[in-house]
Amino acid sequence: MSDSCFLQALDQRRSVPSLQLAEPGPDDATVLAMLAAAVRVPDHGKLVPFRVLRLRGDARHALGDYLARRSRERAPDASPAAVEKDRQRFSHAPLVLTVVARLQDNPKVPEQEQLLTAGCVCFALLQAAQGFGFAAQWLTAWMAYDEGVARHLGLAANERIVGFIHVGTPRMRAPERARPDPASLLQDWQP
């Protein structure tokens, strides 16, 4: 790939709302190819401090049913609309890849670096999905940080959800949004 093609692909990345993602989703071979691209992220110490849970088909709806129950446990006065929103969160995109950070005790690789590696996996999956002609959105919300959800998904005590990557065929073209001016973000440090 020429440099201009690579930069063009980066410049064209957009998040498509999960509500706008539909069938078809990537097949098994494409998911594995996406993961093959995603494992190329920086990984100090070669710890591989991440894993990925695939949610598809009825598993998405089963998780939604659990989220509705958990939502009521967390907020008994939640409106029916809020509970239903939680139930439907994973029902739109045909595939949701849950990136899980596996935090390890390592004197040379702080937990923060391991979390950043797992976050890079999320971004690489977004790029890979787009590269294969799909659209994607990286989401978290309360369920990414809830201990009950972590237990329900079978996470170990040292694991954290970093993101839910919703992947599918876009029903709409994602509009460009305002981006920060790169020149305003760059600063030269002076001793």
C-alpha positions as CSV (number, residue, x, y, z in Angstrom):
1,M,0.0,0.0,0.0
2,S,1.3,3.4,-0.9
3,D,1.7,6.0,1.8
4,S,-1.0,8.1,0.3
5,C,-3.5,5.1,0.4
6,F,-2.7,4.4,4.0
7,L,-3.1,8.0,5.1
8,Q,-6.3,8.3,3.0
9,A,-7.7,5.2,4.9
10,L,-6.9,6.8,8.2
11,D,-8.4,10.2,7.1
12,Q,-11.6,8.4,6.1
13,R,-12.3,6.6,9.3
14,R,-15.7,7.3,10.8
15,S,-17.7,5.8,13.5
16,V,-21.2,4.7,12.4
17,P,-23.7,4.5,15.2
18,S,-24.4,1.0,16.3
19,L,-28.1,1.7,15.6
20,Q,-27.2,2.1,11.9
21,L,-25.3,-1.2,11.6
22,A,-27.0,-4.1,10.0
23,E,-26.5,-7.6,8.4
24,P,-24.3,-8.8,6.9
25,G,-21.5,-8.8,9.4
26,P,-18.1,-10.2,8.8
27,D,-17.8,-14.0,8.4
28,D,-15.4,-16.0,10.5
29,A,-12.5,-15.7,8.2
30,T,-12.8,-11.9,8.1
31,V,-13.1,-11.7,11.9
32,L,-9.9,-13.7,12.2
33,A,-8.2,-11.4,9.6
34,M,-9.4,-8.4,11.5
35,L,-7.9,-9.8,14.7
36,A,-4.6,-10.6,12.9
37,A,-4.4,-6.9,12.1
38,A,-5.3,-5.9,15.6
39,V,-2.7,-8.0,17.3
40,R,0.0,-5.9,15.7
41,V,-0.5,-3.1,18.3
42,P,2.4,-2.0,20.5
43,D,2.8,-4.4,23.3
44,H,5.7,-3.7,25.7
45,G,7.0,-6.9,27.1
46,K,4.9,-9.0,24.7
47,L,2.4,-9.7,27.4
48,V,-0.6,-9.8,25.1
49,P,-2.7,-8.1,27.8
50,F,-6.0,-8.5,26.0
51,R,-8.5,-11.0,24.7
52,V,-11.6,-10.7,22.6
53,L,-15.1,-12.1,23.3
54,R,-17.3,-12.4,20.2
55,L,-21.0,-11.7,20.6
56,R,-23.2,-12.6,17.7
57,G,-26.7,-14.1,17.0
58,D,-28.7,-14.9,20.0
59,A,-25.8,-14.2,22.4
60,R,-26.3,-10.5,21.8
61,H,-30.0,-10.7,22.8
62,A,-29.2,-12.8,25.8
63,L,-26.7,-10.2,27.0
64,G,-29.4,-7.5,26.4
65,D,-31.8,-9.4,28.6
66,Y,-29.2,-9.6,31.3
67,L,-28.5,-5.8,30.9
68,A,-32.2,-5.0,31.3
69,R,-32.3,-7.0,34.6
70,R,-29.0,-5.5,35.8
71,S,-30.2,-2.0,34.8
72,R,-33.2,-2.5,37.1
73,E,-30.9,-3.7,39.9
74,R,-28.7,-0.7,39.6
75,A,-31.5,1.8,39.3
76,P,-34.9,0.4,40.5
77,D,-36.6,3.7,39.5
78,A,-35.2,3.5,35.9
79,S,-37.8,4.3,33.3
80,P,-39.1,1.5,31.1
81,A,-37.6,3.3,28.1
82,A,-34.1,3.3,29.8
83,V,-34.4,-0.4,30.6
84,E,-35.5,-1.2,27.0
85,K,-32.6,0.8,25.6
86,D,-30.2,-1.3,27.7
87,R,-31.9,-4.5,26.4
88,Q,-31.5,-3.4,22.8
89,R,-27.9,-2.1,23.0
90,F,-26.3,-5.2,21.4
91,S,-29.2,-6.1,19.1
92,H,-28.4,-3.9,16.2
93,A,-24.9,-4.7,14.9
94,P,-24.6,-8.3,13.8
95,L,-21.2,-8.6,15.6
96,V,-19.9,-7.1,18.8
97,L,-16.3,-7.8,19.7
98,T,-15.7,-7.2,23.4
99,V,-12.1,-6.2,24.0
100,V,-11.0,-7.3,27.4
101,A,-7.8,-6.1,29.1
102,R,-6.0,-8.9,30.9
103,L,-3.9,-6.9,33.5
104,Q,-0.8,-8.7,34.7
105,D,1.5,-8.0,37.5
106,N,4.7,-7.0,35.8
107,P,7.5,-4.7,37.2
108,K,8.5,-3.5,33.8
109,V,5.0,-3.0,32.2
110,P,2.6,-0.9,34.3
111,E,-1.1,-1.6,34.3
112,Q,-1.6,1.7,32.4
113,E,0.5,0.5,29.5
114,Q,-1.4,-2.7,29.3
115,L,-4.7,-0.8,29.2
116,L,-3.3,1.3,26.4
117,T,-2.4,-1.8,24.5
118,A,-5.9,-3.1,24.8
119,G,-7.3,0.3,23.7
120,C,-5.0,0.2,20.7
121,V,-6.7,-3.2,19.8
122,C,-10.1,-1.5,19.9
123,F,-8.9,1.2,17.4
124,A,-7.1,-1.4,15.2
125,L,-10.4,-3.3,15.0
126,L,-12.2,-0.2,13.9
127,Q,-9.6,0.3,11.2
128,A,-9.7,-3.3,10.1
129,A,-13.5,-3.4,9.9
130,Q,-13.4,-0.4,7.6
131,G,-10.7,-2.0,5.6
132,F,-12.9,-5.0,5.0
133,G,-15.8,-2.8,3.9
134,F,-17.7,-2.8,7.1
135,A,-18.5,0.0,9.5
136,A,-17.9,0.0,13.3
137,Q,-18.4,1.9,16.5
138,W,-16.4,1.6,19.8
139,L,-18.7,1.9,22.7
140,T,-18.5,1.5,26.5
141,A,-21.3,2.9,28.7
142,W,-22.0,1.7,32.2
143,M,-21.9,-1.9,31.3
144,A,-18.2,-1.8,30.5
145,Y,-17.4,-0.8,34.1
146,D,-20.0,-2.9,36.0
147,E,-18.8,-5.8,38.1
148,G,-22.1,-7.7,37.5
149,V,-21.6,-7.5,33.8
150,A,-18.0,-8.6,34.1
151,R,-19.0,-11.6,36.1
152,H,-21.8,-12.4,33.7
153,L,-19.3,-12.4,30.8
154,G,-16.9,-14.6,32.7
155,L,-14.1,-12.0,33.3
156,A,-11.4,-12.9,35.8
157,A,-10.6,-10.5,38.7
158,N,-7.7,-9.1,36.7
159,E,-9.7,-8.3,33.6
160,R,-11.5,-5.2,32.5
161,I,-13.7,-4.4,29.5
162,V,-12.0,-1.8,27.3
163,G,-14.6,-1.5,24.6
164,F,-17.5,-3.1,22.7
165,I,-16.7,-2.9,19.0
166,H,-20.0,-3.0,17.1
167,V,-19.4,-4.2,13.5
168,G,-21.8,-4.5,10.6
169,T,-22.9,-3.1,7.2
170,P,-23.7,0.6,7.4
171,R,-27.3,1.7,6.7
172,M,-26.0,5.3,6.3
173,R,-22.9,7.1,5.3
174,A,-21.3,8.5,8.4
175,P,-21.0,12.3,8.2
176,E,-17.7,14.0,8.9
177,R,-17.6,15.8,12.2
178,A,-15.5,18.7,13.3
179,R,-12.0,17.6,14.1
180,P,-9.5,19.5,16.2
181,D,-6.9,21.5,14.3
182,P,-3.6,19.5,14.6
183,A,-1.5,22.7,14.7
184,S,-3.4,23.7,17.9
185,L,-2.5,20.4,19.6
186,L,1.2,20.5,18.8
187,Q,3.6,22.2,21.2
188,D,7.3,22.3,21.3
189,W,8.8,21.7,24.7
190,Q,11.6,24.0,25.7
191,P,14.0,23.3,28.6
